[in-house]
Amino acid sequence: MSNVLVMLQTNSNQSFIFSSPRLREQIGASFEITLLSRWVKEEAEKLLKQKPLPTSFWVSNSSGKVIVRFRETDGNPKDLAKQLIREVTLRALTDAPGLDVTGVFIEASSNTVDADDLQELDRVFLEYSLNRRPAAARFPQFPFLERGSESALPASASLCDLKLIQEPLKPNSFDESSPLSLPSRVKRVFASTSRKQQVDDVQKRLAEQGMELKQEPQLDPTKLAAAFQDGEESEDAKDMLSSVGVVHIDGNGVGAIMRDLGCAHRAVQKVGVSTTSDEETTEDSKGLQSFIMEVNRRLDNVVKDAIALSWYYVQELTPDTVVPIVPVLVGGDDVTVYTDGRYAIPFAEAYIHHYERLTKDDDLLSVLAIVAGGKKADAPERDHFEIDDYIIQNPGPLTASAGVAIVGRNFPFHIAYDLAEELVSRGKKLGKKPWTVPCSTINFHVLRDATVLDPDETLDEYKGRAQRPFLVGCYAPDRIGDATTTSSEKAPTAESQPLSSWARILQAVAAFDGKKPDDPTQTTGDPFPRARANRIVKLLAEGNAEKATTEWNVALQNATGAGRLAKQLKLLSPHSSSSDEAGESLEQIKWLLDLIDLSENLPDGYLVSRIGKNTDDAGPQEATDHSTEGGAQ
C-alpha cells in the first residue's frame, strides 16, 4: 500500500467571520480558523504516538488549510487518514460550532510528494465540497426555538449550562444572559484570547527588531468594539471613532504560485536557492514537500512582520493616542484590518512597502516573484522552467494590492469588506495588466452615500472623475515611465533623492491644503477653495466637462493657491497626451476628488513623515531614496 495525502481545509471563511455584525465575534471567528493546524497536530500525535511529528508528515500548513502525508511505515495509511479526518472534524464541531471543516484523502502516485498528486487532491476536495451539506444545516430552525440575537441561528443555552467552558476561556455575564446562538457564544469567548495573542505577536516581532509600541493596545475586545460600533458595549465607549477604515490587502500572483507549485519549485531549483528550513530535515523531507512548507513558513512570517511594522508606523504618527488596529483576517497572503478611518490609508501604504521589502530580502520569496510576474505573451509551452519565458527575470519583491473602504461608525462591516474587496479587484486589474510588469496598487473609497450598497454600482458612479487606483512600489517606475523616480533598489547616497510618486501625490495634497509642498509644516495661507473644488467635481459627475474646465481656469486666474496646485499636478502621472490647454486642464481636475478625499482622511503629521525634510523619520521608509514609488494610471 502506497502513501496517502490528506487535505483538511476550512470553507467559507469570510461568511463565518462576517456572519455576525459584532466585532467581538469576528475577532473570535478569525481565531477559530487558525485552530485547524493545532487540531491536526494534536490528533496526529495521538494517532502516530509520536511527539514531535516527523518532518515528512507535514506537506503544507497555512491558515485554514493543512495537507499531511501518511506512509506505510506509520501503519495503514487509509485508515489513519480516515481517523484523522474524523477526529479533526469532530474537534471543529465541538470547539468551533459553525466552522465548516472538510477533509479528503487520495492515494499518492509515488513515495514522494508530487505536484500532480497535489492537483488531484485539490480536484477531489472541490468535488466533495460541492456534494456535502453546509455547516449551517447543523442548526435547524424549528418554530418553537427562540431566534438568536443578531443571528439567523437559534438561540442556545449558556456555555456554562452546556458545560463547554474551557479554561482559561470564560464568558462574561452579559453574554451568558443574552439569547445568543451557540456559534456566537463561542466566538465571543475566544475573542479575548485572540486579541491578546494578536498583540503579543506584534510586540514580539517588534522587539526582535528593537522596536516597541509606546502605547499599550486595547486588549479588552468589548472596549475595543465600543470604539467602532454601538450596542451592548456602549457603556464602555471611549474615544469613539468618527470614521472606520476597512483595509483589505491581497498579494499579487501568490495564487498562481500555489496553483503551479511544480513550476515554482523548478524556478527555485534553477536559481539555486535552498528550500530547506533551519529545522531538522531528513532525506524524506527534501524536494517539493520541503519547498511547500518553507514557502508557507516564510510567507506567513513576512505577512505578520509587515502587519507589526505597519502597526508600529501608524502608532508613531500619534504617539500620545492609541490607534485601534484590529486584524480580523490573516490567512496566506490575504489581510483584512479594521482601524480608525484617518489611519487606514497610511496603514495600507506602510504594509505594501514592508511586504515588498521583506519579500525582496528573502532569497526564496524573491525568486517566486519571477513566477508571480507571469509569462511573456510569446512564451512557448515547455515541460521545464526557462527564466527567459517570464516578464520578470531577476529576483525581486512580491507585490500586493490594497483596498481601503472608509465608512461611518456603525456601518456594517461585511458591506465595507465587500467594498474593500472590490477596490482590491479593480486595483489588481491595473497592477496585473496582461503582459506588463506586475505592480502594487492602492485604491480607496470614502463612502458618503449609503443608499447604494452594491460595490460595483458604488464605484462605477465615480468612474472618469478620479485618478485612483495608484500604482506604487518597486515596479511602478517601469509601468508609469517615471524617469524622475529613484528606484528603491539603488543604494542610498549622500545627495537628496527625488521623491516617490506617492510622496508627490501627497505634495499635491499639501498644496491643495495651502501648505508648502516641500515642507508641509509651513502654510502658505492660500489653500485651493474647497467650495470650488466640490463644484468642479460635481460638474464632472454630471458629465459637464466643459463647465468644469472653465471653473478650473477661473480658479487659476484668481487664486494663487490654484496655480501652486496646478504646478504640483503637472508632476503626476498620467501626463496628458493632449496638446491643447483644455485637455491638460481636464486631466488635472480629475485629481480633485482624490485630493479632497486624501485631505479629509489623512492624519496630522502623515504628510510631514512622508515628504518632510527629516527623511530619517519618514515612517515606513528608512529614507526618501528607499521610499515606495508609485503613481496613478
Summary of the structure (lengths in Angstrom):
residues: 633
radius of gyration: 26.1
end to end distance: 57.0
largest distance: 85.2
contacts: 2129
relative contact order: 0.09
helix: 49%
strand: 14%
